[in-house]
């Protein structure tokens, strides 16, 4: 059932609060308490918190029940988009705050976000991860610092929504038909595309920050970036005929991806033809220059050795992202031919 129809039929909902926080949670027992502690330190007495347990197999429900939240459990694993929709159906609050179960809200962040949303021309506001991720592993710091960097340098006028830390007016969500339940991975991005197409102003506030608690491994990083991000995002671009031009899709990032591919090719050639090492050196310098601010952040946060590892991981990211885009294009056209 479409979100607009479901909300319209919910005549037995309690009176409206000012803000409803909606948290989709799937096997989040390890992080949910810390996330809720930070949240309850900032919400007002007339705000409400809704935790939607996406059929967890751990103690997520038990953890949530220790807090003053409205808790529901989905009858099966349905994904974050469906969980967010179910949460939105349970409230009349005019302002919805979508918040992940593995992030910690920075002090004062919610008050700042509410102030931005008090401006009537703003339909939504999103934030970013901070520059001090909880997990100390190289891959975790790389992933979260890169996310922080690209959000911090992006345009204020965003063209996408971010479900980990994003506020949205409820009437705009209803008018857009809610999150797409079928978009299990990037439903927030897809919703942002539809909101932007409807003329909704989405503001990216770099000071609205959350600390990410997730611990990444190299395998989980590549798997998530390829299967959960790049391929679904490519399919979304092709469907909407709209290529992003901000965040890590800006022109310099497209150029950096091409340089990474050329660099990998040049290194392979240089193994057999030493004359190609000059090309390798030139490409290394170009790759560094295109993302010098990112690598400076890596250096400031972890020293020279971490900056070197971050540089190598960033080149790897470009390579498997290009591969994923090619796979996504192939899938899109294969589906087109079989319809």
C-alpha positions in Angstrom: 0.0 0.0 0.0 1.4 3.5 -0.9 2.6 5.5 2.1 0.2 8.4 1.3 -2.8 6.0 1.5 -1.6 4.3 4.7 -1.0 7.6 6.5 -4.3 9.0 5.4 -6.1 6.0 6.9 -4.3 6.2 10.2 -7.0 8.1 12.1 -6.2 6.5 15.4 -2.7 8.1 15.6 -1.9 10.1 18.7 -1.8 13.9 18.5 1.1 15.3 16.6 4.5 15.8 18.2 7.0 18.4 16.8 9.4 15.8 15.5 9.5 12.1 15.1 12.8 10.2 15.0 12.6 7.1 12.8 15.3 4.4 13.2 15.4 1.3 11.1 17.3 -1.4 13.0 18.5 -4.7 11.7 20.7 -6.7 14.1 21.8 -3.5 15.8 22.0 -4.7 19.4 25.7 -3.8 19.6 25.3 -0.1 18.7 21.6 0.9 19.3 22.0 1.8 23.0 24.9 4.2 22.3 23.0 5.7 19.4 19.8 6.2 21.5 21.8 7.6 24.4 23.1 10.4 22.2 19.7 11.0 20.7 17.8 11.3 23.9 20.3 13.8 25.2 19.0 16.2 22.5 15.4 15.5 21.8 12.6 17.6 23.3 9.9 16.3 25.6 7.2 16.5 22.9 9.4 14.7 20.3 8.9 10.9 19.8 11.3 8.1 18.8 10.2 5.2 16.7 12.4 2.1 16.3 11.5 -0.2 13.5 13.1 -3.6 14.0 13.7 -5.1 10.6 13.2 -8.7 11.7 16.5 -8.9 13.7 17.9 -12.1 14.9 19.8 -10.6 17.9 18.7 -8.6 20.9 17.8 -5.4 19.0 14.2 -5.4 20.4 15.4 -5.9 24.0 17.8 -3.0 23.7 15.2 -0.7 22.2 12.7 -1.6 24.9 15.0 -0.1 27.6 14.3 3.3 26.1 11.2 5.5 25.9 10.5 4.6 22.2 7.7 3.3 20.1 8.9 -0.1 19.0 7.5 -2.2 16.2 8.9 -5.4 14.6 8.5 -6.2 10.9 7.1 -9.7 10.2 10.0 -10.4 7.9 13.2 -8.8 6.7 12.0 -6.0 4.4 15.0 -3.6 4.2 15.6 0.0 5.4 13.2 1.7 3.0 10.2 -0.4 4.1 11.2 0.1 7.8 11.4 3.9 7.3 8.0 3.9 5.7 6.4 1.8 8.5 7.9 4.2 11.0 6.5 7.2 9.1 3.0 5.6 9.1 3.0 5.6 13.0 3.3 9.4 13.4 1.7 12.7 12.7 4.8 14.7 13.4 5.3 17.4 10.8 9.0 16.8 10.9 10.7 13.4 10.5 14.3 12.7 11.5 15.7 9.6 9.8 18.5 8.3 11.9 20.5 5.1 11.7 21.1 2.6 14.5 24.9 2.6 14.1 25.6 6.3 14.4 26.0 8.7 17.4 24.6 12.2 17.0 27.1 15.0 17.7 26.2 17.4 20.6 24.0 20.2 19.5 23.5 18.7 16.1 19.7 18.2 16.4 19.1 21.8 17.5 21.1 23.0 14.6 19.1 20.9 12.2 15.8 22.0 13.6 16.9 25.6 13.2 17.6 25.0 9.5 14.3 23.3 9.0 12.5 26.3 10.6 13.2 28.1 7.3 10.1 27.4 5.2 12.0 27.2 1.9 14.0 24.2 3.2 12.3 20.8 2.6 15.1 18.6 4.0 18.5 18.7 5.5 21.2 16.1 5.6 24.5 15.8 7.4 27.7 13.7 7.3 29.9 11.4 9.3 32.4 13.1 11.5 36.2 12.9 11.2 36.7 10.7 14.2 35.2 7.3 13.4 34.7 4.8 16.3 36.5 1.9 14.7 40.3 2.3 14.6 41.1 -0.1 11.8 42.7 1.2 8.6 39.7 0.3 6.4 37.2 1.7 8.8 39.0 5.0 9.1 39.5 5.2 5.4 35.8 4.6 4.6 34.4 7.0 7.1 37.0 9.8 6.6 36.5 9.6 2.8 32.7 9.9 3.4 33.3 12.9 5.7 35.6 14.6 3.3 33.3 14.4 0.2 30.3 15.6 2.2 32.2 18.4 3.8 33.3 19.8 0.4 30.1 19.2 -1.4 27.6 21.9 -2.5 25.1 23.1 0.1 22.3 22.4 -2.4 22.1 18.6 -2.4 20.3 16.4 -5.0 20.0 13.4 -2.8 18.8 12.4 0.7 20.8 10.6 3.4 18.9 8.2 5.7 21.6 7.9 8.3 21.1 11.5 9.4 18.5 13.5 7.5 15.4 15.6 8.4 12.5 15.8 6.1 9.0 17.4 6.2 6.4 14.7 6.5 4.0 16.2 4.0 6.8 16.1 1.4 7.5 12.5 2.1 3.8 11.6 1.8 3.5 13.7 -1.5 6.4 11.8 -3.0 4.9 8.4 -2.1 7.4 7.6 0.6 10.6 5.5 0.2 10.5 2.9 -2.5 10.1 -0.4 -0.6 11.7 -2.2 -3.5 14.9 -0.2 -3.1 16.5 -2.2 -0.4 19.9 -0.6 -0.6 19.8 3.0 -1.7 16.2 3.9 -1.1 17.3 7.2 0.5 19.2 8.2 -2.6 16.3 7.3 -4.8 13.9 9.3 -2.7 16.2 12.3 -2.9 16.1 12.1 -6.7 12.3 12.2 -6.6 12.2 15.0 -4.1 14.7 17.1 -6.1 12.7 16.5 -9.3 9.6 17.8 -7.4 11.5 21.0 -6.6 12.2 20.2 -2.9 15.2 22.1 -1.6 17.6 19.6 0.2 20.3 21.3 2.2 23.6 19.6 3.1 24.8 21.0 6.4 28.5 20.0 7.0 28.1 20.8 10.7 25.3 18.3 11.1 27.5 15.3 12.0 27.2 11.8 13.4 29.9 9.4 14.4 29.8 6.1 12.6 30.1 3.0 14.8 30.5 0.4 12.1 33.7 -1.6 11.8 34.6 -2.2 8.1 36.8 -4.9 6.7 38.3 -4.9 3.2 35.8 -7.6 2.1 32.8 -5.8 3.6 33.9 -2.5 2.1 34.3 -3.9 -1.5 31.1 -6.0 -1.2 29.1 -3.0 0.0 30.5 -0.5 -2.4 30.0 -2.8 -5.4 26.7 -4.6 -4.6 24.9 -2.2 -2.3 26.2 1.1 -3.7 27.7 1.3 -7.2 25.6 -1.2 -9.2 22.2 -0.1 -7.7 23.3 3.6 -8.1 24.2 3.0 -11.7 20.8 1.5 -12.4 19.2 4.5 -10.7 21.2 7.0 -12.8 20.1 5.2 -16.0 16.5 5.0 -14.9 16.3 8.7 -14.1 18.7 9.8 -16.9 20.5 11.9 -14.4 24.2 11.6 -13.5 25.2 13.1 -10.1 27.6 16.0 -10.2 28.5 16.4 -6.5 29.9 14.4 -3.6 32.2 11.8 -4.9 30.8 12.1 -8.4 32.2 15.6 -9.1 34.2 16.2 -12.3 37.5 15.9 -10.5 36.4 12.5 -9.1 35.5 11.2 -12.5 39.0 12.4 -13.7 40.6 10.7 -10.7 38.9 7.4 -11.5 40.2 7.6 -15.1 43.7 8.3 -13.7 43.5 5.3 -11.4 42.7 3.1 -14.3 45.5 4.5 -16.3 47.9 4.1 -13.4 47.0 0.5 -12.9 47.5 -0.1 -16.6 50.8 1.7 -16.6 52.1 -0.3 -13.7 51.2 -3.5 -15.5 53.1 -2.3 -18.6 56.1 -1.0 -16.5 56.7 -4.5 -15.1 57.8 -5.6 -18.6 58.9 -2.2 -20.1 60.9 -0.1 -17.6 60.5 3.0 -19.8 56.9 3.1 -18.6 57.9 3.9 -15.1 58.1 7.6 -16.0 54.5 7.5 -16.9 53.7 5.7 -13.6 55.4 8.5 -11.7 53.5 11.2 -13.6 50.2 9.4 -13.0 51.0 9.0 -9.3 51.6 12.7 -9.1 48.3 13.4 -10.9 46.4 11.0 -8.7 47.7 12.7 -5.6 47.0 16.2 -6.8 43.4 15.5 -7.7 42.6 14.4 -4.1 45.3 16.3 -2.2 42.9 17.6 0.4 41.7 14.0 1.1 45.2 12.7 1.5 46.1 15.7 3.7 43.1 14.6 5.9 44.4 11.1 6.0 47.9 12.4 7.0 46.5 14.7 9.7 44.4 11.9 11.2 46.9 9.0 11.0 50.3 10.0 9.8 52.3 9.2 6.7 51.8 5.5 6.7 48.0 5.8 7.0 48.0 8.4 4.2 49.9 6.0 2.0 47.4 3.2 2.7 44.5 5.6 2.3 45.9 6.6 -1.1 46.1 2.9 -2.2 42.6 2.2 -0.9 41.3 5.2 -2.8 42.8 3.9 -6.1 41.3 0.5 -5.4 38.0 2.2 -4.8 38.1 3.9 -8.2 39.0 0.6 -10.0 36.2 -1.5 -8.5 33.7 1.4 -8.9 34.5 1.6 -12.6 34.0 -2.1 -12.9 30.7 -1.9 -11.0 29.4 0.9 -13.3 30.2 -1.3 -16.3 28.3 -4.2 -14.7 25.4 -1.9 -13.8 25.2 -0.6 -17.4 25.2 -4.2 -18.7 22.4 -5.2 -16.3 20.3 -2.2 -17.3 20.5 -2.9 -21.0 20.0 -6.7 -20.5 16.8 -5.9 -18.6 15.7 -3.5 -21.4 16.1 -6.2 -24.0 14.2 -8.8 -22.1 11.2 -6.6 -21.4 
